Amino acid sequence: MDKINIRNIAIIAHVDHGKTTLIDALLRQSKSDLGKDLADKICIMDSNELEKERGITIFSKNAAIYYNGTKINIIDTPGHADFGGEVERVLNMADGCLLLVDAKEGPMQQTRFVLKKALEMGHKIIVVINKIDKPGARIDFVLNATLDLFLELGTDENALNFPVIYASGRQGKASLEPNLNKMTDIIPVFDAILKYIPSPSGDPQKPLQMLVSSISGDDFKGRICIGRIHNGVIKSGQEIIYINKRGQAKKHRLISLMTFSGLNRVEKDKVSAGDIAALAGIPNITVGETISDPLDPKALPLINIEEPTVKMTFLVNNSPFAGKEGQFSTSRQLKARLYKELETDVALNIEELTSVSWTVSGRGELHLSIFIERIRREGYELQVSMPQVIVKEINGQKMVPFEKVYVEVPEKFHGSVIQKMNSRKGELIDMKNVDGMVFLEFIIPTKGLFGYRSEFLTDTKGMGIISTNFYQYQKDPGNWKERNHGSLVAHKTGVTNLYGLRNVQDRGVLFLGPSIKVYEGQVVGQNSRSEDIRVNVCKEKQLSNMRSRGEGTTEHFNEPKIMGLEDALVYISDDEFVEITPKNIRIRKVFLNEISAKRAALEKKTDMFAGK
């Protein structure tokens, strides 16, 4: 296909501003073939199980639409900064962006993050103010806030002259004017793409160059690499040169050449410069590497990805219940799965510590917890340590990552937010009050944010919005407070009993109910005091022949607090692990036996006094 008849566009926005819903409308009104399975579904692009549950886009995806003889390649990008690795690499395939902004919330923090990346690449931006049918929509405020955002990012005059479209993605309507009653369809979005987004650069006459931006798998074709052809023409079955990140070149023959049509990949005999192609036949290729012409091989620049800021230790599960609930539990299986993720997730780093443990580093708590949840659902079991920030030594000083935090809360809640952020060593740098909503900006150490999101939802009664973005490395403020509570630890292996749980519940908050198998050293609750305490939650009531009237009728058992994966990761300290299996999330002590735990604590104190 001639490059003039192609447009490559990424859709970027904050979480839940309607990217995927808008793409649904574009696909349906272009009469793209969605197949029988997807014809009646919503949020078609969120095909992953976790994406459906959380209502967010985690993985970038490709689709293609034909409109007035032009092929429009669409890339749906994640909105969370934790998945910035996905965003940065797929933006290399685009020439312009649809920037979606919620008509009530305005441009949020992740809008700023992705927009900055797009402007750095010189992409043309079309602003779409979405959800104008939303109660409380404030279109003029949002438009001014968007202009302020462009000015803040220091863009040139050309970028400031961005076209604006008003839309309701859910209703499949758009217009150049913010009047929902006059809107009929989504066609103005197509017209704006053809008018403002440039045709892809690249010369079909030059030697072949293609940068791999994502990887997927196929049961029959093997590994499939997806990327944009920067120069040249690629033909089905031809020989190519694959250049890896170390600059080593190797010859391969393609077994399949595909492009996108709707949501499907279709076989093609030839794909020209400017289009997005999917290739099979290169077994070891990864993201960021180059496919080039065998007669004149030239590598393209590698994709620049920001470094991870949070790390965790992944270990083989060695609890008493190891191997009973997971399909894959050996060190060989876990290691293979961890390193397989490196092929597709360019923001992840893995370092082998021992034969049974690895340090896994990512862009944030959410990035790592999503990865853990995915491999858990695939049948793997493992255990992980508490999240830690990555410390760097810069100019002889230890530096830690800091985050820029953006908060929007009703006026009556902003005092508690400021108090909590200050207690976590956050610094307030900006505050605005607009129509009863307070907008706050903080600079805070990444470590200070661990576990705050759940507190924030409680403090604001679910009415606040918080978003974060990496700021820079700065000096560690130090003097961090240790957690002010201990753990209730199972004294023996057995099955929890209601009688034993009732005896323990006054000591704190329980995590388990009755009739659940536990083992010695497993954390069964949170102690209200600062020290750990061993409790017998398996204790049974001794039976006797004596009965008294009304016995047991006044006893009450409090509902236990069920700990999910993210709750457990926030809760644990450095002497605890989270045991993760396909069926259960458990918190346990590193040393299960009480004597071993006391000996380890004593050795730790001795080392501290010795200055080690």
C-alpha positions in Angstrom: 0.0 0.0 0.0 1.3 3.5 -0.9 2.5 5.4 2.2 0.3 8.4 1.3 -2.8 6.4 2.1 -1.7 5.5 5.7 -2.0 7.3 9.0 -0.4 5.9 12.2 -2.0 7.3 15.3 -1.8 6.5 19.1 -4.6 7.2 21.5 -3.3 8.5 24.8 -5.0 9.7 28.0 -5.3 9.2 31.7 -6.8 6.1 33.2 -10.6 5.8 32.6 -10.9 8.9 30.3 -12.5 6.8 27.6 -9.7 5.6 25.2 -11.0 2.1 24.7 -14.6 3.2 24.4 -13.8 5.8 21.7 -11.9 3.1 19.8 -15.0 0.9 20.0 -17.0 3.7 18.3 -14.3 4.2 15.6 -14.2 0.4 14.8 -18.0 0.0 14.6 -18.7 3.1 12.6 -16.0 2.3 10.1 -17.8 -1.0 9.6 -14.6 -2.9 10.5 -15.0 -6.7 10.7 -14.9 -7.6 14.4 -16.0 -11.2 14.1 -19.0 -12.9 15.7 -17.4 -13.1 19.2 -16.8 -9.3 19.5 -19.7 -7.8 17.5 -21.8 -7.1 20.6 -19.1 -6.5 23.2 -17.9 -3.2 24.7 -14.3 -2.2 25.4 -13.2 -4.6 22.7 -9.6 -3.7 23.0 -9.4 -4.6 26.7 -9.2 -8.3 25.9 -6.9 -9.2 28.9 -8.7 -10.7 31.9 -7.0 -8.2 34.3 -7.9 -5.3 32.1 -11.6 -6.3 32.2 -11.5 -6.6 36.0 -9.7 -3.3 36.7 -11.2 -1.3 33.9 -7.8 0.0 32.8 -5.6 -0.6 29.8 -2.4 -2.5 30.7 -1.0 -3.7 27.4 -0.8 -1.7 24.2 -2.7 -3.2 21.2 -3.1 -2.5 17.5 -6.1 -2.1 15.2 -6.6 -0.8 11.7 -9.5 1.1 10.2 -10.2 2.0 6.5 -11.9 5.3 5.9 -12.2 7.1 2.5 -9.5 4.9 1.0 -7.0 5.6 3.8 -5.8 3.0 6.2 -5.6 4.3 9.8 -3.4 2.2 12.1 -4.6 2.8 15.7 -2.5 2.0 18.8 -4.3 1.8 22.2 -1.8 2.8 24.9 -1.9 2.3 28.7 -2.6 5.3 30.9 -0.7 4.4 34.1 2.8 5.7 34.4 3.7 2.3 35.8 3.2 1.0 32.3 5.3 3.7 30.7 7.5 1.1 29.1 4.5 0.1 26.9 3.8 3.7 26.0 7.3 4.7 25.1 7.9 1.9 22.7 4.6 2.0 20.9 4.8 5.8 20.3 7.7 5.0 18.0 5.1 3.5 15.6 2.9 6.6 15.5 3.1 9.9 13.6 0.4 11.7 15.7 -1.8 11.3 18.7 -5.4 11.6 19.8 -5.1 13.1 23.3 -8.3 12.3 25.2 -9.3 14.5 28.1 -12.2 14.0 30.4 -14.7 16.9 30.2 -15.0 17.0 34.0 -11.6 16.0 35.3 -9.4 17.7 32.8 -5.9 16.6 32.0 -4.5 14.4 34.7 -1.0 13.3 35.7 -0.7 10.4 33.2 -2.0 12.8 30.5 1.0 14.9 31.3 3.4 11.9 31.3 2.3 10.5 27.9 1.9 13.9 26.2 5.4 14.8 27.2 6.7 11.7 25.5 4.7 12.3 22.3 5.8 16.0 22.1 9.4 15.0 22.5 9.0 12.8 19.4 7.5 15.7 17.5 4.0 14.1 17.1 1.1 16.2 16.0 -1.6 16.2 18.7 -5.4 16.3 18.2 -7.2 17.1 21.5 -10.5 15.2 22.1 -12.5 16.5 25.0 -14.5 13.3 25.8 -17.5 12.5 28.0 -19.2 15.9 27.4 -22.4 14.1 28.3 -21.1 13.5 31.8 -22.9 15.3 34.7 -20.8 18.2 35.9 -18.8 18.5 32.6 -16.9 21.8 32.6 -15.7 22.2 29.0 -14.2 25.7 29.2 -12.2 24.9 32.3 -10.8 21.7 30.7 -9.9 23.4 27.5 -7.9 26.1 29.4 -6.3 23.5 31.6 -5.2 21.6 28.5 -3.7 24.7 27.0 -1.9 25.4 30.4 -0.5 21.8 30.2 1.0 22.4 26.7 2.5 25.6 27.9 3.9 23.9 31.0 5.6 21.3 28.9 7.4 24.0 26.9 6.0 23.2 23.5 6.6 25.3 20.4 4.0 27.4 18.7 3.0 24.8 16.2 2.1 22.3 18.9 0.0 25.0 20.7 -2.2 25.3 17.6 -3.9 22.0 18.3 -7.3 21.2 16.8 -10.1 20.4 19.4 -12.9 17.9 18.9 -15.7 17.4 21.4 -17.1 13.8 21.8 -19.1 11.3 23.7 -17.3 8.0 23.1 -20.0 6.0 24.8 -22.7 7.4 22.4 -20.3 7.3 19.4 -20.7 11.0 18.6 -18.3 13.8 18.0 -18.3 17.4 16.6 -16.2 20.5 16.3 -18.7 22.2 18.7 -19.5 21.3 22.2 -23.2 20.7 21.5 -24.3 17.1 22.0 -27.7 17.6 20.4 -26.1 18.5 17.1 -23.8 15.5 17.0 -24.7 12.5 14.8 -21.7 10.2 14.5 -17.9 9.9 15.1 -17.0 11.0 11.6 -15.4 14.3 12.7 -12.7 12.3 14.4 -11.8 10.5 11.1 -11.8 13.8 9.2 -9.5 15.4 11.8 -7.0 12.4 11.6 -6.8 12.7 7.8 -6.5 16.5 7.9 -4.0 17.0 10.7 -2.0 13.8 11.1 0.9 13.6 8.6 1.6 10.7 6.3 4.3 8.4 7.6 7.9 9.3 6.7 10.1 6.7 5.1 11.2 5.8 1.6 10.2 2.5 0.0 13.2 2.8 -2.3 15.7 2.7 0.5 17.1 -0.5 2.1 14.7 -2.2 4.6 14.6 -1.0 8.2 12.0 -2.0 10.8 12.1 -1.4 14.6 10.4 -4.1 16.7 8.0 -2.4 19.2 6.1 -5.3 20.6 6.1 -9.1 20.7 3.2 -11.6 20.8 3.0 -15.4 20.5 1.2 -17.8 18.2 0.7 -21.6 18.7 1.6 -22.3 15.1 3.8 -19.5 13.9 5.8 -19.0 17.1 7.0 -15.6 18.2 5.5 -12.7 16.2 7.2 -9.3 16.2 5.3 -6.1 15.5 6.7 -2.8 14.4 6.6 0.0 11.9 8.6 -0.3 8.6 10.7 2.9 8.6 12.3 2.3 5.1 12.1 -0.1 2.3 9.6 -2.9 1.4 9.3 -6.3 3.1 8.0 -9.3 1.2 6.5 -12.6 2.4 9.1 -15.4 2.6 12.1 -13.1 2.0 15.5 -13.3 3.8 16.2 -10.5 6.3 19.0 -9.6 8.7 18.1 -9.4 12.3 20.3 -7.0 14.4 20.1 -7.5 18.2 20.8 -5.0 20.9 24.5 -6.0 21.0 24.9 -5.2 17.3 25.2 -8.8 16.3 23.6 -9.6 12.9 22.0 -12.9 11.8 20.1 -14.0 8.7 16.6 -15.4 8.9 13.8 -16.2 6.5 10.3 -15.0 7.2 7.6 -17.6 7.5 4.7 -15.2 7.7 4.1 -11.5 6.9 0.9 -9.8 8.2 -0.7 -6.4 8.7 -3.8 -5.4 10.7 -7.3 -5.1 9.5 -9.9 -4.3 12.2 -8.6 -6.2 15.2 -7.3 -9.1 13.1 -3.9 -9.9 11.5 -4.2 -10.7 7.8 -1.5 -12.3 5.6 0.1 -10.0 3.0 2.5 -10.6 0.1 4.2 -7.2 0.5 4.2 -4.3 3.1 5.8 -0.9 2.3 7.4 1.8 4.4 5.1 3.6 6.8 2.8 0.7 7.5 2.8 -1.5 10.7 3.6 -5.1 10.1 3.7 -8.4 12.1 6.4 -10.9 11.2 7.1 -14.5 12.1 10.2 -16.6 11.6 12.7 -14.9 13.9 12.8 -17.1 17.1 14.9 -14.9 19.5 14.0 -11.4 18.6 13.0 -8.9 21.4 11.6 -5.4 21.7 13.9 -2.6 20.4 15.8 -4.6 17.9 16.1 -4.1 14.1 15.1 -6.0 11.0 17.0 -4.9 8.0 18.0 -5.6 4.4 20.5 -8.5 3.9 22.4 -6.5 1.3 22.7 -3.3 3.4 22.0 -4.0 7.1 21.7 -0.8 9.2 20.4 -0.8 12.8 17.9 1.8 14.0 18.4 3.6 17.3 17.4 1.6 20.4 14.3 2.6 22.3 15.1 4.7 25.3 13.2 3.6 28.4 13.2 5.2 31.8 14.9 3.1 34.5 12.9 1.2 37.2 12.4 2.8 40.7 11.0 -0.1 42.8 12.4 -3.6 43.3 11.3 -6.8 45.0 12.9 -10.2 45.6 11.1 -13.1 44.0 11.8 -16.6 45.6 10.8 -20.1 45.0 8.0 -21.1 47.4 9.4 -23.1 50.3 6.5 -22.9 52.7 4.9 -26.1 54.2 2.2 -25.9 51.6 4.6 -25.5 48.6 3.7 -27.4 45.5 0.2 -28.2 46.6 -1.7 -25.4 44.8 0.3 -24.4 41.8 1.1 -26.1 38.5 4.6 -24.6 38.2 6.6 -24.3 41.4 10.3 -25.3 40.7 13.2 -22.8 40.4 13.7 -23.8 36.7 10.1 -23.1 35.8 9.9 -19.8 37.7 13.2 -18.6 36.3 12.1 -19.4 32.7 8.9 -17.4 33.2 10.6 -14.4 34.7 13.1 -14.1 31.9 10.4 -14.7 29.3 8.7 -11.5 30.5 11.9 -9.5 29.6 11.2 -10.3 25.9 8.0 -8.1 25.9 8.3 -5.8 29.0 11.2 -3.4 28.3 10.6 -1.6 31.7 11.4 -4.7 33.7 14.8 -5.7 35.0 15.8 -9.1 36.5 19.0 -9.9 38.4 19.7 -13.4 39.7 20.7 -13.5 43.3 20.9 -17.3 44.0 19.6 -20.4 42.2 16.2 -19.9 43.9 15.9 -16.1 44.2 15.9 -13.1 41.9 15.6 -9.3 42.2 12.8 -8.0 40.0 12.7 -4.2 39.3 9.9 -2.2 37.8 8.4 1.2 37.3 6.2 1.1 40.5 4.2 -1.1 42.9 1.3 -1.4 40.4 3.7 -2.6 37.6 5.1 -5.4 39.8 1.8 -6.4 41.3 0.2 -6.7 37.9 3.1 -8.9 36.8 2.8 -11.1 39.9 -1.0 -11.5 39.4 -0.5 -12.5 35.8 1.9 -15.3 36.5 -0.1 -16.4 39.5 -3.1 -16.9 37.2 -0.9 -18.8 34.8 -0.4 -21.5 37.5 2.8 -20.4 39.1 3.5 -20.2 42.8 6.2 -18.1 44.4 6.9 -15.8 47.3 8.0 -12.2 47.3 9.6 -9.8 49.7 8.4 -6.3 50.6 8.8 -3.6 47.9 11.9 -1.4 48.2 13.0 1.7 46.3 16.1 1.5 44.2 18.9 3.6 45.8 21.6 5.2 43.6 24.9 6.8 44.5 25.2 10.2 42.8 28.3 12.4 43.5 29.1 10.3 46.6 25.6 10.7 48.1 22.8 8.1 48.4 19.9 9.2 46.3 16.3 7.8 46.2 13.5 8.3 43.7 10.9 11.0 44.3 7.4 11.2 42.9 5.3 14.1 41.8 1.8 13.6 43.2 -1.3 15.2 41.9 -4.4 15.2 44.1 -8.0 16.4 43.4 -10.3 16.3 46.4 -13.4 18.0 47.7 -12.5 21.0 49.9 -13.6 19.3 53.2 -11.0 16.5 52.8 -7.9 18.4 51.7 -6.7 19.0 55.3 -6.4 15.3 56.1 -4.6 14.7 52.8 -2.0 17.4 53.5 -1.5 16.1 57.0 -1.0 12.5 55.8 1.4 13.6 53.0 3.4 15.7 55.4 3.8 12.7 57.8 5.1 10.7 54.8 7.7 13.4 54.1 5.8 15.0 51.2 6.2 18.7 50.4 3.3 20.7 49.1 4.3 22.8 46.1 1.0 24.0 44.7 -2.7 24.3 45.8 -5.7 25.6 43.9 -9.4 25.8 44.8 -11.8 25.7 41.9 -15.5 25.5 42.6 -15.1 23.6 45.8 -12.5 21.1 44.5 -9.0 21.5 45.7 -6.1 20.6 43.4 -2.8 19.7 45.3 0.7 19.0 44.0 3.3 17.3 46.2 6.9 16.2 45.9 7.3 13.0 48.0 9.8 10.1 48.2 8.6 7.0 46.4 9.0 5.1 49.7 6.6 7.5 51.4 3.8 6.6 49.0 3.9 2.8 49.8 0.5 1.8 51.1 -1.0 5.3 50.9 -3.5 4.8 48.2 -5.9 2.7 50.3 -5.6 5.3 53.1 -6.3 8.0 50.6 -9.6 6.4 49.5 -10.7 6.0 53.1 -9.8 9.6 54.1 -11.6 11.1 51.1 -14.5 8.6 51.2 -13.8 7.5 47.7 -14.3 11.0 46.3 -10.6 11.9 45.7 -8.4 11.3 42.7 -4.7 10.7 43.2 -2.1 10.1 40.4 1.7 10.0 40.5 4.7 10.3 38.2 8.4 9.9 38.6 10.1 13.2 39.4 13.8 12.7 40.0 16.4 11.2 42.3 17.1 13.3 45.4 18.8 12.8 48.8 17.0 10.4 51.1 15.3 12.4 53.9 15.9 9.5 56.3 14.3 9.0 59.8 11.6 6.7 58.4 9.1 5.4 60.9 8.8 1.7 61.3 5.3 0.3 61.3 3.5 0.7 64.6 2.0 -2.7 64.7 3.1 -6.3 64.8 1.7 -9.5 63.5 -0.4 -12.3 64.9 1.5 -15.5 63.9 0.1 -19.0 63.9 1.6 -21.1 66.8 1.1 -24.5 65.1 0.0 -26.1 61.9 -3.6 -27.1 61.6 -7.1 -25.9 60.7 -8.4 -22.6 62.1 -11.2 -23.1 64.6 -13.9 -20.6 65.6 -13.2 -21.1 69.3 -9.5 -20.3 68.8 -10.2 -17.3 66.6 -12.6 -15.8 69.1 -10.0 -16.0 71.8 -7.5 -14.2 69.6 -9.7 -11.5 67.9 -9.4 -9.0 70.8 -5.6 -8.8 70.2 -6.0 -7.1 66.8 -7.5 -7.7 63.3 -7.7 -11.2 61.9 -7.1 -12.1 58.3 -8.7 -15.5 58.3 -12.0 -17.1 59.2 -12.7 -20.6 60.5 -11.9 -23.9 58.7 -8.8 -22.7 56.9 -5.5 -24.6 56.8 -2.6 -22.7 58.3 1.0 -23.6 59.2 3.4 -22.6 61.9 4.8 -19.1 61.2 1.9 -18.0 59.0 0.6 -14.5 59.7 -3.1 -14.8 60.6 -3.7 -11.2 61.7 -2.4 -7.7 62.6 -1.5 -7.2 66.3 -2.7 -4.0 67.8 0.7 -3.6 69.6 4.1 -3.2 68.0 5.5 -6.6 68.7 4.7 -10.0 67.0 2.9 -12.6 69.1 2.3 -16.3 68.5 -1.3 -17.3 68.8 -3.2 -20.6 68.6 -6.0 -20.1 66.1 -6.5 -23.9 65.9 -7.5 -24.3 69.5 -10.6 -26.3 70.1 -13.1 -26.1 73.0 -12.9 -28.9 75.4 -16.2 -30.8 75.6 -17.8 -31.7 78.9 -21.1 -33.1 80.2 -22.0 -29.8 81.8 -24.3 -27.3 80.1 -25.5 -24.0 81.2 -28.5 -22.0 79.9 -27.6 -19.5 77.2 -24.0 -20.7 76.8 -22.3 -19.3 73.7 -25.2 -17.1 72.6 -23.4 -13.8 73.5 -20.2 -14.7 71.7 -19.4 -12.8 68.6 -16.9 -13.3 65.8 -15.7 -10.2 64.0 -15.6 -10.4 60.2 -11.9 -11.0 59.1 -10.1 -8.6 56.9 -9.3 -10.4 53.6 -5.9 -9.5 52.3 -5.5 -9.2 48.6 -2.2 -9.2 46.8 -1.6 -5.4 46.9 -2.8 -5.3 50.5 -0.4 -8.0 51.5 2.6 -6.3 49.7 1.9 -3.1 51.6 1.5 -4.9 54.9 4.7 -7.0 55.2 7.9 -5.9 56.8 11.5 -7.0 56.0 11.1 -10.3 58.1 8.0 -11.4 56.2 7.2 -12.8 52.8 4.0 -12.9 50.7 3.3 -16.5 49.5 1.4 -16.4 46.2 -0.3 -19.4 44.7 -3.1 -19.7 42.1 -5.6 -20.3 44.9 -4.3 -18.3 47.9 -2.4 -15.2 49.1 -0.7 -15.8 52.4 1.6 -13.7 54.6 4.3 -15.6 56.4 7.4 -15.1 58.5 10.8 -15.6 56.8 11.7 -17.8 59.8 8.7 -20.0 60.5 9.9 -21.5 63.8 9.7 -19.1 66.8 13.2 -20.1 68.0 14.7 -19.5 64.6 12.9 -16.1 64.3 14.2 -14.9 67.8 17.8 -16.1 66.9 17.6 -14.1 63.5 16.3 -11.0 65.3 19.1 -11.2 67.9 21.8 -11.6 65.2 20.3 -8.5 63.4 20.6 -6.4 66.5 24.1 -7.6 67.1 25.1 -6.6 63.6 23.5 -3.2 64.1 25.5 -2.5 67.3 28.7 -3.8 65.5 28.1 -1.2 62.7 27.7 -3.8 60.0 
